[in-house]
Each structure stands twice: as C-alpha cells, then as structure tokens.
Amino acid sequence: RQHLFHQLITDPSMVRYAVEMLGDSGIAVVDAATGKTLVAAEDVSDATQRSRVEAFFGEVLETSSAAKPPSLVRALGHSFANVGGRPNEHVLHLNAAPTVERCWRELAAHAGDESGDGNEIKPESLEAFAMRFRPNLVEDAGDGSLKPWSELGWCGRDVRVGPEVVLRINEPTIRCPSTRVRYDSGDNVLVDQAQLKMPDVALQRAFPNLSAGVFG
C-alpha cells in the first residue's frame, strides 16, 4: 500500500534525488540536478550497505529522522502503482504528449491562481511540467494525428510498442497529489511547502469532465 511508503506527497524533497542501478543488485542515489553520487550500495541484499542508503534518507526526508530511518525494501514481481500492481502484473503509466502540453498551456494561462496569497507562481517549462506526471512512456504520433485526451479512448484496447511488445490499456490512472510537486522551483527543484497545500485549480480546469473520476 502506497501510504506505507515515503513518497513525494509526504516528502517533496525526494524530488531532489534520482536512483541509478548498479549491476543487478546495487543502487546509487544521485543528485538529480548534477548527477553526483550521494550514497551507494553495491549489493542491496547486504544489510550494512543497505543501511547507508537508509541512513541517508533518514537525514533528508521530511517525515523521517536519523533516529528512525526508513527501510529499503523490495518485492520481486510487484509493481508500485496507483492502479493495478497485483503480483506478476507489470504496470506502466503512459502519457500522451499533446495532453500534457494542453495541461501545461492551461496552467501557464492561469499562473498566480494557485498561490491564494497574491504572490504569482512563475510558470515552469513544458519539460519541467511533464516531469510532474512521472510517466514510464510518453506517446506522440509525430504527425499531429494524436490529439489531447485521445488516449482515454484507448482503454480496453491493445497498443503495440515496437515489433515485440503489446500493452493492454486498462484504465485512466487516478490523479496523484504528487503532481503538485514542481521539479524546478526553490533550491533548484523543491516547491514551497505552502504551495503544496493549495489545490492546483488551474490544472484541474485543464482536464475534461471525465466519468472516470480522474480527480475523485
């Protein structure tokens, strides 16, 4: 269950970090802005090496502490997702590039609406905005044939990706509150905490009125 884990909505400073695989069993936590390695474990099955990563996040996460650091865990055969994620079901999150751009333009057109205190929120770049949704795949036809929201019509259908992979499109994902976290604000990537508490009404306005209940 997602609420048992540290995630962007509880620890927005996580946006400062990225993870790279080291072989088959190791990870390196890197600075997302510079790529500099901050802490690494060559083998995450080794408790001593794993504890170094745990101690690092115990120091930097808002809802953790050095006295009670988080645990680094894994569950083979499981996907970590808002929908699906049953054993041996591998879930991917797809975004259609025209839809993301439509949302971005709507948000930029209403910059300042979110703050609630009269302070204008500077619009972010399309590239930075697209990162908020953290997709596994971004789809774009390249010829203008793919329109905003057309991917919602893919549900229940198969989409071929390359010569060997076929994806079954199950359902629209729920709207994750972590999309409020910006990747380009305050100390390079961290949005002001007060803004996290504000509903991003402009972005909600960009979405059509969906029976799928993207916001509810």
N, C-alpha and C positions, 0 to 999 in steps of 0.2 A: 504494500500500500504506500502510495506516494507520501502521505503525511508522516510516515515513519522516517523519512529521509530529509537531509538538508537539501534545499532547492532554492532557486532564485527568489521566489516569493517570500521566503523566510530569511534568506541570506543573500541579498542582492550583490554583495561583494564577490560572490562566486564568479560574476561576470569578468572579473579581472584575470581569471586563470583558465588555462586550457590544459588538456591532457594528451600526451603522445604515448603510443605503445612502444615498449622496448622489447623486441622479440615477441615470443608467445606468452610470456608470463610476467613482464615488467611494465611499469608505467613511469613517466616523468611528468611532473606538474610544472608547467611553464608559464611565464608572464605572457598574457595574451597580446600585449602591446609590443613587446620586444622579442619574444621567443626565447628569452633566457630561462634556463632550467633553474627552478627554485628548490625542488626536492625530488628525489627519485628512489624507486625500489626496483632493483633488477629482477626480483622474484617476489611477487605479492603473496605467495604462499608461506614465505618466511616471516614469522611474527615480528622479528627485530626490524627488518626492513620495512615492513608494513607500518610499524609503529611510528617511523619517521614521517610518513605521509599523514598519519592520523594526528600526530602532534602539530604538524604544520597547520592543518585546517582547524585544530583546536585553538590556535592563536589568532587566526584571521577571520573566522566566521562570526557573524553577529550573534547567533544563537548557540554557540559552543564556547568552550573555555579550555585553558591549559589543564585545569584540574579534571575536566570531564570531556576529553576529546571525542570526536565521532569515531565510529568503527568503519573501516574499509572492508566491504563485503562484496561477494559476487555470487551469482546464481546462474549457472550454465543452463542454456536452453530457455531462458526467460527474457522477455523484452520489457523495458521500463517505459511505459507509455500511459497517456490519459485514457485511451480506449484499448480494448483487446489486451494483449500481453499474457494470454494464457500459456501454460507450459508448451514449449515447442512451436508456438505461434510467433513468428517474427514480424514485428510491426514496424512499418515505415511511415513517416509523415511527409506527405507531398505538398508542395506549394506550387501554384501556377503564377509565373512571373507577372502577367498582366493584372491579376487580382491584387498582388502585393503592391504593385505600383499604383493602382486605383486607391487603395487604402492610404498609401503614403501621400498622394496628392490631396486627399480629403483632410488628412491630419495637418498637412502644411497649410492648407487654406484656412484652418481654424486655429492656428498657433496662438497660444495665450488663453484659450478657453479652459485648459485643464488646470491651470495653477490655482484659480479661485482666490488669489490674493492680489491681483492686479499686476503681477510680475509675468511678463511674457516668457513663454517657453520657446527657446530658439528651435526652429525645425532642424531635424537631422537629415543627413544624406540618405538617398534611397538605399544605398548599400548597407549603411548602418541600421536603417529601419528594418530591412529584410532579415537581418540577423536576429531580431526580436522573436521571430517565429521558429527559429532553430529547426529548419526542415532537414530531412535526410536527402530529399531530392527536390530540385526545382525544375519545373517543366515549362518549356516555351517552344512553340512550333517554329519560330524563326521567320514565318512568312505572314504574320499578322492574323492568322486564322483562329488562334486561341484568344478568346475574349475573357474579360473579368467575369468570374463566377461560373464559367463554363465547366470547370472541374467538378462542380456539385452535381452535374448530370452524369458523372462517371460512376456514381455509386451503384454497386451491384454488377459492374462490368469489369472486364479484364483489360489491362493496359500493358502492351508489350514494350519492354525496355531493352533494346539491343536484340541480338539473334537468339538468346537463350532464356532470358528472364521474363516471366509474365507475372504481373501483380494483379491481385484481386482487390478492387477498391470497395471497402466495406461501408464506410460512413464518414461524415464530416467529423473532425475532432472537436471536442468541446473547447471553448475559449479558455485558455490557461491565463490566470492573472499574472504569470511571469512575463507576459508580453509587455507589461508596463515598464520593465527594466530596460533602460537605454544602454547602448554599448559605446556611447561617445560623449558622455556628459559627466562633468565633475571628477577630478582626479583621473582624467582620460576616459574612464568607462563607467563610472558609478553614478546613477541618477540620485538626486537629492531625496533623502528619505521621506520628506513631506510630500513630494510628488507621488510617491508610491501609494499613498493613502487616498489619492484623488482618483475618481473614476475618469478614465480617458474617453470622455463623451464624444469627442470628435471622431475617434477611431470606431466607436460603436455606430456612429451615424454613417460611416462608410460602408457598413455591411448591410445587405438587403434584409428584409423582414423574413427570416427563414423559419419554416416549420420545424427544421431540425434543432432549433433552440441553441444556436451557437453560443449565446450569452447566458443561457439559463439551464 
